[in-house]
């Protein structure tokens, strides 16, 4: 039978081991550094989609820094991700950024298939 001191040591070791774990969201850690990496990667993909004329309106709102566009931007994936990060919910923020990146990729695929489309 295990004595109380041994059992307490096992429990303590388990808790110490768990405290170092960080949640993962895809390839990013669910922390501030992971959020910043996800933001940089997603921004690059979305900028590429914008250049191809394939950026969807739900990803981000142009000129979000202007007061008149702030409410519209808050409803986009970038706006929701920024709010989640500000609230400390990095896991949700990264999930929203991943969704934005996926929307940008799909937008580019659609634009590529419709490149030569014309009236019939």
Secondary structure, 3 states (H helix, E strand, C coil): CCCHHHHHHHHHHHHHHHHCCCCEECCEECCHHHHHHHHHHHHHHHHHHHHCCCCCCCCCCCCCCCHHHHHHHHCCHHHHHHHHHHCCCHHHHHHHHHHHHHHHHHHHHHHHHCCCCCCC
